[in-house]
Amino acid sequence: MPEAAAYIARESLNDGSQVEIRSLRPEDEADMLAAVGRASAQSLQRRFFAVKRGFSEQERAFFMDIDFRNHVALVALVEEAGRPAIVGGGRYVVFEPGRAEMAFVVVDAWQGHGIGSILMRHLVKIAHSSGLQELTAEVLPENAAMLKVFEKFGFESVWRSDPRTVHLALKLS
């Protein structure tokens, strides 16, 4: 979806401050790594299912080399110390035709401001317009805040044999 590569929107957070939601760009790599560095061990565990402070070259390529067809990634930027800073991100990756898995992370200081919901809304919109039929996610059971965001958007729990994660799915019409 070529238009997803140039995606940009401005939104208001719960506290009235502004956030820019836009497509991830190759030049965002240093800012993305800085955002990961600002995330707590708990937040990284919830996103990666392991505490992740560094990335291999292969992982870096996966997270940064986005084709905006089978892998769509958005970032949330706010003004911090007079310059835009990445404070969250969300993505989906197509794992079979018509189906994609989603994942999100928000820097701890910005959790609870509505960034996860805003990223979700924009990714669902892009997924729907690109013809996807279903979005899925794996969430740790203790991640109540993210489970609430998925529930708000209509994701339903789907039975899985692994009790360590909650598998969620949303059918797109």
C-alpha positions as CSV (number, residue, x, y, z in Angstrom):
1,M,0.0,0.0,0.0
2,P,2.2,2.9,-1.3
3,E,0.1,5.6,0.5
4,A,0.8,4.0,3.9
5,A,4.5,4.8,3.3
6,A,3.6,8.5,3.4
7,Y,1.0,8.2,6.1
8,I,0.7,11.2,8.5
9,A,-1.9,12.4,10.9
10,R,-2.2,14.7,13.9
11,E,-4.2,13.8,16.9
12,S,-4.9,15.1,20.4
13,L,-4.0,13.0,23.4
14,N,-6.2,12.5,26.5
15,D,-4.5,15.5,28.1
16,G,-5.0,17.7,25.1
17,S,-1.4,17.6,23.9
18,Q,-0.6,16.9,20.3
19,V,0.8,13.7,18.8
20,E,1.9,13.0,15.2
21,I,1.2,9.6,13.8
22,R,3.2,8.8,10.7
23,S,4.9,6.0,8.8
24,L,8.2,4.8,10.1
25,R,11.1,6.1,8.0
26,P,14.6,4.7,7.6
27,E,16.0,7.8,9.2
28,D,14.1,7.1,12.4
29,E,16.4,4.3,13.4
30,A,18.4,6.3,16.1
31,D,15.1,7.7,17.5
32,M,13.6,4.2,17.6
33,L,16.6,2.9,19.5
34,A,16.4,5.8,21.9
35,A,12.7,5.1,22.5
36,V,13.5,1.4,23.3
37,G,16.2,2.6,25.6
38,R,13.6,4.7,27.5
39,A,11.2,1.8,27.9
40,S,11.2,-0.1,31.1
41,A,12.2,-3.8,31.3
42,Q,8.5,-4.6,31.9
43,S,7.4,-2.7,28.8
44,L,10.0,-4.4,26.7
45,Q,8.9,-7.8,28.2
46,R,5.3,-7.1,27.2
47,R,6.3,-6.1,23.7
48,F,9.0,-8.7,22.8
49,F,8.1,-11.4,25.4
50,A,11.7,-10.9,26.5
51,V,13.7,-7.9,27.8
52,K,15.4,-6.6,24.7
53,R,18.0,-3.8,24.9
54,G,19.8,-4.4,21.7
55,F,19.1,-5.9,18.3
56,S,21.0,-8.0,15.9
57,E,21.6,-6.7,12.4
58,Q,18.8,-9.1,11.2
59,E,16.4,-7.8,13.8
60,R,17.3,-4.2,13.0
61,A,16.6,-4.9,9.3
62,F,13.2,-6.5,10.2
63,F,12.1,-3.5,12.4
64,M,13.4,-0.8,10.1
65,D,13.1,-2.1,6.5
66,I,9.3,-1.7,6.0
67,D,7.7,-2.4,2.6
68,F,4.3,-0.9,3.6
69,R,2.5,-3.8,1.9
70,N,3.2,-6.9,4.0
71,H,4.8,-4.9,6.9
72,V,3.3,-1.6,8.0
73,A,4.8,0.4,10.8
74,L,3.7,3.7,12.4
75,V,5.3,5.8,15.0
76,A,3.9,8.3,17.5
77,L,5.9,11.5,18.0
78,V,5.4,14.2,20.6
79,E,7.3,17.4,21.3
80,E,10.0,16.8,24.0
81,A,12.7,19.3,24.9
82,G,11.8,21.4,21.9
83,R,12.1,18.6,19.3
84,P,9.9,15.7,18.1
85,A,10.6,12.4,19.9
86,I,9.2,8.9,19.1
87,V,7.2,7.8,22.1
88,G,5.4,4.8,20.7
89,G,5.0,2.6,17.7
90,G,2.7,0.0,16.2
91,R,2.9,-2.3,13.3
92,Y,1.3,-5.2,11.5
93,V,3.0,-8.0,9.6
94,V,1.1,-10.1,7.1
95,F,1.7,-13.8,7.9
96,E,-0.6,-15.3,5.4
97,P,-2.8,-13.7,2.6
98,G,-5.5,-11.5,4.2
99,R,-4.2,-12.0,7.8
100,A,-1.7,-9.9,9.8
101,E,-0.3,-9.8,13.3
102,M,-0.1,-6.5,15.2
103,A,2.2,-5.3,18.0
104,F,2.7,-2.1,19.9
105,V,5.0,-0.4,22.3
106,V,4.7,2.9,24.1
107,V,7.4,4.5,26.2
108,D,6.5,4.3,29.9
109,A,6.3,8.0,30.5
110,W,3.6,8.2,27.7
111,Q,1.5,5.2,28.7
112,G,-2.1,6.0,29.7
113,H,-2.3,9.0,27.4
114,G,-4.2,7.2,24.6
115,I,-1.2,6.6,22.2
116,G,-1.9,2.9,22.0
117,S,-5.5,3.5,21.0
118,I,-4.6,6.1,18.5
119,L,-1.9,3.9,16.8
120,M,-4.5,1.0,16.8
121,R,-7.1,3.1,15.1
122,H,-4.7,4.2,12.3
123,L,-3.3,0.7,11.8
124,V,-6.8,-0.8,11.6
125,K,-7.8,1.9,9.1
126,I,-4.7,1.1,6.9
127,A,-5.3,-2.7,7.2
128,H,-8.9,-2.4,6.2
129,S,-8.1,-0.1,3.2
130,S,-5.4,-2.5,2.1
131,G,-7.9,-5.4,2.0
132,L,-6.8,-7.4,5.0
133,Q,-9.6,-9.6,6.4
134,E,-8.2,-10.3,9.9
135,L,-5.8,-8.8,12.4
136,T,-4.4,-10.9,15.3
137,A,-2.2,-10.2,18.3
138,E,-0.5,-12.1,21.1
139,V,-0.6,-10.3,24.4
140,L,0.7,-11.4,27.8
141,P,-2.2,-12.0,30.3
142,E,-0.7,-9.5,32.8
143,N,-0.8,-6.7,30.2
144,A,-4.2,-5.5,31.2
145,A,-3.9,-2.0,29.6
146,M,-3.1,-3.4,26.1
147,L,-5.8,-6.1,26.5
148,K,-8.3,-3.3,27.2
149,V,-7.2,-1.4,24.1
150,F,-7.7,-4.5,21.9
151,E,-11.1,-5.2,23.5
152,K,-12.1,-1.6,22.8
153,F,-11.5,-2.1,19.1
154,G,-13.5,-5.4,19.1
155,F,-10.7,-7.9,19.2
156,E,-11.9,-11.2,20.7
157,S,-10.0,-13.8,22.5
158,V,-9.3,-17.0,20.4
159,W,-8.5,-20.2,22.1
160,R,-4.9,-21.2,22.0
161,S,-3.0,-24.1,23.6
162,D,-0.3,-21.7,25.0
163,P,-1.5,-20.3,28.4
164,R,1.4,-17.9,28.5
165,T,-0.3,-15.5,25.9
166,V,-3.8,-14.3,25.1
167,H,-4.4,-14.7,21.4
168,L,-6.7,-12.0,20.0
169,A,-8.4,-11.6,16.6
170,L,-10.4,-9.0,14.8
171,K,-12.4,-9.7,11.6
172,L,-12.3,-6.8,9.2
173,S,-15.4,-6.4,7.0
